[in-house]
Amino acid sequence: MAAATPASGGGGYSCETAEQTREWMEAIAAFLRLHRPLLEAHVVNFFKDRLWEMVDAEWMECLRREPVESLLMLPSGCEHWPSSLRDFVLTAKSLVLPREQKSPRSLLPDLHVASINTVLAQGMNSKKKHEIETLAGLVHAITKSCGAKTVIDVGSGQGYLAQALSFEYQLPVVAIDASSHHASVTNTRAERIKKYYAAKCVGKQQLRVPRTVTCHVLSSDTLAAVTLEACQDDHAEHVPESKNFNESSPQIEKPNDSIPPLVLAGLHACGDLSVNMLRLFVSCEQVKALISIGCCYNLLSEECHEDTNTCPGFPMSKAAKLSNLVLGKSTRDLGCQSAERWRSLTKDIALQNFDIHAFRAAFQMVLEKHFPEVSRSNPSIGRQGKALRRQRLRKVMESPMAMAETDALSYSTQKEQIMTKDDPLPTGPNNFKEVHVDFLPELSTGFVDSAVSGAAVVPDDIYLDKSQKFTLFKDFTVSGLGRLGCDFVENVSLLEIWKDVQPFTEFIGPFWCLRVALGPLVETYILLDRLLFLQEQGSVIEASLFPLFNPTMSPRNMAIIAWKLSANPSKMAVRMTVPVLPMMDQHQGGHSEPSRLFPSPNPYPDLYTRRCHAKQQAKSDGTGGNRRAVLGRAKEGEKWGEDCRRNISCRRGAETPGYCLLLHP
């Protein structure tokens, strides 16, 4: 496997080494601490706590006059904004991981990505098809590269990835999921697909069908037990859900030597499940490589915030634990937001989302005034219909007539989808697949009902007629009270409350967008924490972050790809012969030239570079003070590695026997 270009932030931060990753995380942590009130704010309390007052008045006055299109572009700024606001958005932008999709062929030049046929693609939308095609090809290539025999699909859902790997790439796959229903769907679907591929088989060729395992994975030990047992029993089609895997289970004391090398793969494995995959990869000798795309950071367990006897999902790395940065659920939920998705919205749909925030915050005022006991209990009135609305918007954005259809999307249709009750949100941290929170409003409590869908109101009417908004707010309130079991009484002064909050509704959009601008930083910090956890294991593991999917289509597109050097004897040679990839200059944002690796002993024993050749080269090409690889001389009787470590900072001399890298500051 070729070395991957290290991810670099816009401000020049890199995560090529553990030290560089720590430096990046420290910068993010300092910025997040500076804006903690904004991170921890609950938009449902926007009017009750007058949250717009926590933001610099100059910022809010500027942003409230900005067109919606400018707000959706945060964290990008405009020249006429106050300098402090420009600094905020530019710093936020400089600290996030780059999310533009890269070709996996930059990792594996010989990688082949098979196009999914219509039989395998049944039931997939375009987002899922894009993800499965790309990930299956990468998993197959990595499995071959590290000599693994079996793939463990963790959080397999309805088995799309497992079936693509089994039928298209003929890999043995074990699909693990918490839902017995998902296992049943996977098996039924696999039988249908098997008939298609059986008709294409030549001679006595046997088809591979994924084996399914149903189990709630509570820890990495549980995942190890399930994985190893499934691989030991080649005939086990299904591990009964009633079988209890817990922390005291003795079944993983000594793995069976007959277990083949494994690869762990997880496509949007929820919450702690992605974390448990990383811990299993580190601790289990049989697991040779890992490809993990996480999601649902709001469902992560967190030290100091969760009452649990297991290792928390955050933080993972030693450095993050020492930093004592506490996120909390509200902040982790921000990490699920997608700037790319927000930017793809039209003005009308964005304004509709802001209206829903205003209705919910005004509804909280109703609870505070007329139902204080209910308000103190932090009620939830649900997220039903959120997934359906997201699907509708995705279809519109994917349509050739995207702009026309999106502009024509009626508010009543949006509300009708919001109120649908057929798509309840799964609860609990042990669900492998949760409803993904991405670009839609973060509403911890509820939506409206069918009363709203009855009025066919077009967007222009909504934004021009304030009385229409009050009508929608009233319908929202009646529905919300019904969900909470509270009877609506006529003396509830909704009009009075709406008149009180209406002048401040224009601040909701700017406040929300400022807060959402911090979301990518939260996700970057969580992902860097996971990467650093692997980097802290030492030189036996190589790991990188890789933007695998189109971020507009698949917002959680960052894959952690890791492999053990012992999995492929040639891997060490590859590591030592490829150039070290460019490192960003933190001040100028430009690339230095690739550093060079010189084998030991010094191949140029008679050369002694008294002047910095790299500095001369830097002057000639205009890159100034970028770090350059320079050549030094080993003094007589000294080892080359010792000399470079003593005289010039050496990044790899201590890590890679026989090689040393000379860097001149």
N, C-alpha and C positions, 0 to 999 in steps of 0.2 A: 504494500500500500504506500503510495506516495505521500510525502508530508503535505499537510494542508496549510494554506496561508492562515496564520493566526488571525483570529477576529480582532479588529481594531475599532475603537470608538472614534467619532469625529474629532475628538480632542487629542487624538494620538495615543490613547491608552491601548495596551496590548495584553493578551492573556496567554502569550507563548510560554511563559514560565510561571511557576508558583509566585515568585516575588512580584512579577508584573501584574498578575491577577490580584494579589493582595493590594497593590498600589491603586489599582482601578477601583476595587471595592471600597477602599478607604475614602476615595474621592466621592463616590456615590453616597456612602454613609454620611459624610459630612454635609452634603447637599440636602439629603433627606431630613437630617436632624434640624437643619436650618428652617425647613418648611413643614415641620411636624404638625402644627395646627391645621394646615391645609390638608395634609394626608389623613388625619384622623377625623376630620369633619364628616358628619352625616348629613347628606343633602335633605333628608326628611325633616331635619331640624332647621332648615334654611331660614324660615320666617320666625320661628320660635326663638332661636338664638341669635338672630340678626347676623348671619354668617358673612354677609357681604362686607360687614364692618371689620372683619379680620384681615381683609385684603387691603393693600395700599390704596388709599382713596384716589390717587392719581391714576393707578392701574385701572381701577374699576370705571372711572369716568372716561378713560380712553377706550376701553373695550366695549362698554355699553353702546358706543356709537359706531362700532365696527360692524361691517356686514357679516352675516353668518358665515359666509365663505372664508373670511379671514380667521374667524374663531376656530373653524374646523381644521385649519392648517397648523395650529399649535402642535408641537413646539417650534414653529417658525415665526419670525417676527417681521415687523414692518419698520422702515426707517423713521417714520414719524412718531413711533411709540416712545414713551419715556425711557431714558437710558437704563434705569434699573430694571424695567420690564424686559427690555431687549437682552440685558445680561442674564436674566432668569431663563428666558427661552433658549438662548444660545448655549448656556451652560448645561441645561437639561438635554439639549440635542447632542452636545459633545460627549456626554457620558453614556449614551445608550449603545447597545450592540447594533451593528449594521444588520438589517433584516432583508436586504435585497437578495432574492433567490440566486444561488450559485449552482452550477452543474456538478453533480456528484462525480463526474468524470475527472474533475480536478483532483479528487482523492484516488480514484481508481481508473486510470486511462482506458483499460480494457473493459470497463463496465458496460453491460448490455441491459437496457431497460426495455422489456417487452411491453408492447401495447396490449392492454386488457381487452379481450374480445367481449362481445355482447352477452355471452353466456356468463362469464365471470362477473361482468359489470351489472348484472341484474340487481336491482335494489339500490344501486349506488347513485348518488347525485354527482354533479361534475366535480365538486370539492373532494368528495371521497375518492372518486376515480383518479383524480390528480395525485392525491396522497398515496393511494395504494400502488399505483404504477411506479412512482418514483421510489417509494420506500422498499417495495418488494425487490426491485432491481438492485438496490444498494445492499439490502440484507443478503441476497443471494451471493453477490460479489464478495462481501466480507466473510460470509460463511466459507466460501471456497478458499479465500486468501489465508484464513487462519486454520484451515484443516478441520473445521467443526463438522459434526455429523447431524446434529439436530438443532432446530430452532424452537425456542420457547416464546410464544406470542403472549405477552403478559397484558391482561386487560383486553382480551380479544374481541369483546363485544359480539357482533353477529358473524365474526369469523372471516371478514373480507380479506384481511392480510394473510391469515393462515391458509385460506383456500388459494389465493394467488401464488403463495410460495409452494404449496403442495402440488397443485395441478399444472401451473405454468412452468415452475422451476424444478419440480420433482424433488422437493426437500421434505424430509420427515419433520413434522411440526406437531407440537403439543400446545393447544390453545387453552389458556387459563382465564376464567372469568368468574365473577361473584354470582352471576345470575344463571340459575338453572334454565330459565326461559331462553336466554341467549344461547346456551349450549344446545337446547333443542332446536332452535332456529338454525344454528350452525350446522348441525348434523343433517337436518332435513334439506337444507340448501346444498350441502356437499353431495348428497345422494343425487340430486337433480343434475348438478354439474358433472358428477362422475359419469353419468350416462352419455353425456356429450363427448367427453374425452375418451371413454371406452370405445366409442365408434371410430375414433381416430387412431387407436392403438394398433401397432404392427406386431404380429406374432403373439408371443406370450408376455409381452410387456405388462407389468403390473402398475396399477395406479396407486399413488399415495393419497390417503385421505387424512385430514387433520384429526388427531385425537383430542377430545375435549375433557377438561377437568373443571369441576365447579367447586370453588372454595373462596371464602372470604380471607384475603391476605391481610393479616394484622401486623406483620413485621417481616423483616428480611429472613428470619429463622423459619417462619411459616412458609414463605415463598420457597426457601431452600428445600424444606421437607417435601412440599408438594411437587416441586420440580424433579427432585432426585427420585422420589418414589414413582412418579409417572414414567420416568425414563428407565427405571429398573424393570418395570412390568410392561413388557412390549404388548401384552394382550389386554391391558386395562383400557377399555374404551371410555370409562367414566368413573371418577372417584366420587362416591356418594356425598351429597351435600351434608349429610348428618355426621360424616366423619370429622372428628374434632382435631384440628391442628392448632396447638397452642405453644406458648413459650416453654413449657416444661416437657414437651414431647422429646423423647430420646432418639427419634428415628434418624437424626442427622449427625450422630456422634462420629461416624466414620463412613464416608461415602463409598459405595461399591466401586471397585476398580474397573468393573465392566461398563460403567456409565460412559458413554461417548462424549467427546468434547462438545460443548454447547455454545449457542449464541442466544443472548436475550434481546428481544425486540419488543418495543412498546410504542404504539401509536396513540398518543394522547391518553396515556395511562394516568388516571386521576389522582390528584393530591399526593398522599404518602406512597402510593403505589410506585411512582417513578423513583422516589427516594429509596424504597426497598429494593428496587432493581439494581441501583448503584451499589448498595451495601452488599447484596448477594454477589454481584460481579467481583467485588474486592475480596470477599471472604471465601468464595467457592472455587476450588482449583479447577473444576470441570468447566466453568464458564470462561470462555476464551475471549469473547468480544461482546460489546453491548451497543445497541442503537436505541436511544430513548428520546421521545418527544413528549414532554410533559404538558399538563394543563391543569386548570382548576386550582390555582394557587390559594384561593380562598378556603379550600378544604384541607390545606396542609395543617398538620399539628405543629404547634410552636412551643418551644421551651418557655416557661414562665406564663404561658397562656392556656395550656391544656393540661388537664389532670390525667396523666397517662404514665404507665410504667414502662412503655416502650420508648425507643429513641425517637426524638421529635423529627418531623420532616424538615424543619428549619429551626436553627441553622445546622448545617452538616459539617462544615470545615472548622478546623481548630481556630483559624484566624477570625472567622465570623463569630464564633462563640466568645472569643476574647474581646471583640469590639462592642459586645452588649447592645447591638442594635435590635430593638424589639419592633416588629412590624405590626402585629395584630391583624384580626380578620378584615377589618375595613381597608387597611392598607394593602393587604395581600389581594383583596378583591380588585383593587386598582390595577394590579399586575395583569389581570385578565383583559384589560381594555386593549383596543387595537387602534392605533393612530391611522393605519392604512385604511381600515374600514370606515372610520369617521370621515376621512377625506373623500371617500367615494360617495358619501351621502349627498343628496340634493338639498337645497335650501328648505323646501317644504317639509321633508321628512325630519331634518334636523330640528326645525322649529316645533314639529309635533313631539319629538322627544323632550325638548325643553318644556313644553306645555305639561307633559305627563309629570315631570319633576315638580313643576309648580303646583299641580293638582295634589300630588302626594304630600308636599310640604304644607299646603293649606289644609289638607285633611288632618295633618298632625295638630294643627291649631284647633280644629274642631274637637279632637280627642282631648287636648289639654284643657279646653274650656268646659266641655260638657260631659266628658267621660274620663276624668283624671286617673281613676284607678286602672282603667284599661291602658291608658297612655303610659303609666309607670311600669307596666308589664312588658314593654317593648314588643307590641303585637306585630304579627306577620299576617298579611292578608294574601300572600302567595305571589307566584310568578307564572301562573297558568297562562298558556298562550304565547309565552315569549319565544319559544323555539319555532312555533308556527310563523310568527311575524318575521323572525330572522330568515326563515326559509323563503317567505314571499319576497323579501327584499333582495335576497341572493338571486332568486330567479329573475327579478327585474334587472339587477345589475349585470347578469350574464346575458340578457337578451340583446340582440342586435339593435333593438329599439329602446335601449336602456333609458336614455334621457327622456324620451317622450313618455314611456310607460311610467317612469318614476314620478315625473311631474304630474301625471294624471291620476296617480294613486290617491284615492279618496281617504279622508280622515275616518269616515265611517267604516271603511274596510279595515283600516288599521285597528280601530277599536274592537271590531268584531273578532279579529284574530286574537287580540289581547284577552278578551273575556272567555275564550274557548277553554273548557275544563278537561279536555281529553288528553292533556300532556302534562301530568303532574311532575314536579321536580323530585327526583330521587333524593333521599336524605341520608346523612351519615357518611363518615369518612371511608367506609369500607366498600362503597360502590365503585366498581371499576370504571363505569361510564356515567358521567353526570351531564346535565345540560350545561353546555359551555357558555360562560358569560364572556362576551367579547365587546362588540361595539355598541350594544344597546344600553339604555340607561340603567344605572345601578340603582334598582329599586328594591330595597330589602323588604318592602311591604306593598304589594298589590296593585291591582288594576281595576278596570271598570267592567260593567256588565252589558247585557244585551240592550239595555235602555239607550245606550249611546249608539249602537249600530242601527237603531231604527231611524235615525235622522240622517238622510243622505246629504251631508254637508261637504261642499268642496273646499279645498284648502284656502282659497282666497277669502271665502266667507268667514272662515275661522279667524284669520289674522286681521280682518278689517272690522269685524263686529264683536265688540267686547261682551255684549250680552250673550252671544253664542258660547263664549268661553265660560261664562258663569253657568250656563245650562249644562255644559259638559262637566264642570266641577261639581255641580249638584248631583248629577248622575253618578259620578265617581264616588262621591261621599255616601250616597244611599247604598251603592254596591259594597263599598268598604265596610260600612257599619253592619250590613247583612252578613258579610263574611266573618265578622268578629262576634256575631250573635247579639248585636246591640240594635234595639228598636229605634228607628228614626222617629223623632217627635217634631211636631210643627214649630215648637218654640225654639228649635235649634236655629240660631241666626246665621245661616249660611251667607246671606247677602252681605251682612255686616262684616263677617270675617273676610269675604272675598274683596270687599272694598278696602279693607285695611291692608291686605297683602298685595293687591293688584299693582300699586305704584312700584313695587320692588321686584315684580316678576321679570323685568328686563335685566336684572342682575344674575338671574339663574344661569343663563347660557354662558356668560363670561366666567362665572365662578366654576361651573362644571368643567369647562374646557381648560381652565388653569389647573384644576385638580387632575383631570385626565392626562395632562401633559406630564405629570409625574409617574403615570402608570408604567411606561416603558422602562423607566429607571428602576422601579421595583422589580419588574421581571428580569432586567439585566442583573440586578444584585442577586436574585434567587438563583439564576442560571450560573453566574460566576461562582457562587457558593458551592454549587454542585460540582462544577469543574475543578475548583480548588480542592475539594475533598478528594478527588481522584489524583490530582497533582501531588497532594501531600503523601500519597502512598509510595513515592519514590520513583526511581527510574525503571521499575518493572512494568509500569503502565504508561501508555501514550493515550492522551485524550484531547479532544478538541470540540469546539462549538461550531456548528455548520448550519447555515440557513438553507434548509432543504426544499421548502415549498414556496410557492407564490404567496407573499404575506397578505395580499388583499383577499385572495381566495381562502387561505388557511392561516389565520392570524397567529396561531401557535406553531410557528414554522422552524424554530431553532432545535436542532437535534444535537444531543450529546453522543458523540461517537468515541468509543474507547476500545482498546484491545491490549492484551498482554503480550509483551515482546516474546515470551517463551512459547506463544502459540504458533509462531512461524520462525524457524531458525534463520531464515533469510532476512527477517525484519530488522535485526540489529544492523546488518550490513546496509540495508536501505537507509536506515536512520543516519548512518555515518557517512554515506556517500552523497546524499542529496544536499544542496546548499541550504543553509539556514535561511528561512524566509525573511523578507524585509520587515524592519521594525519602524514604526511611525515615529517621526520627530514630534515630540509632545508640544512644541511651541509653534512650529511652522506647519504641521500637518502633512508634510511631504514624506516620501519614502527615501530611506537611505538605500544604498546598493546592498544586495545580498552579502552577508558575511561569508567568509570562507573557512573551511575546515582543513587544517593541516595535520597529516598523520605524524605520529611520533615514531622514531626520533626526528628531529628537525631536518627536513629535506634540504635546507639551505644552511649548512653549518658555518659557512664562511661569510654569510651575509650578516651585517649588523646595521640595522636601520636607526641611525641617530636622529634623523629628521622624520617627521611624520609624513610619509608618502600620501596617506589618506587625506591629510589636511590640504596638501597641494592639489589633490584631485578634487576636493570639495570646493576649493576656490575656483577651479577651472569650470566646474559644472554648476556653480551657483547655489549649492545646497548648504554652504556655510558650515555650521557646527554639528551636523549630523554625525552620529557615531559610525566609525568605519573600522573594517577589519584591517589590522596592520600586522606586519611581519616583524618579529623580534628574533633575537639570537639566544640560543642556550649557551650559557657560559660553560667552559670546559669543566667536566666532572659533575655537572648538574643535570638533572632530568629536565626534559623539555616542559613537561607539565608543571613541575615545581617552579621553573623559571617564570612561566607565564602567570602563574597564580601569585607569585611574589611581586612581580613588577607591574603587571597590567591585569585589570579585571578580566577573569576568565569565566564565561558562563557555562561551558561544557567540559572544561578540562578535568574537573573533579568527577563529573558524571559519566563521561564516556571514556573508558580505558583506551589509551593509545591515540587519543585525539585531543587537540586543544584548540580553543577559539580565542584569538587575541582581539580585544576590543579596546580602542583608544577613545577616551571620553572627549 
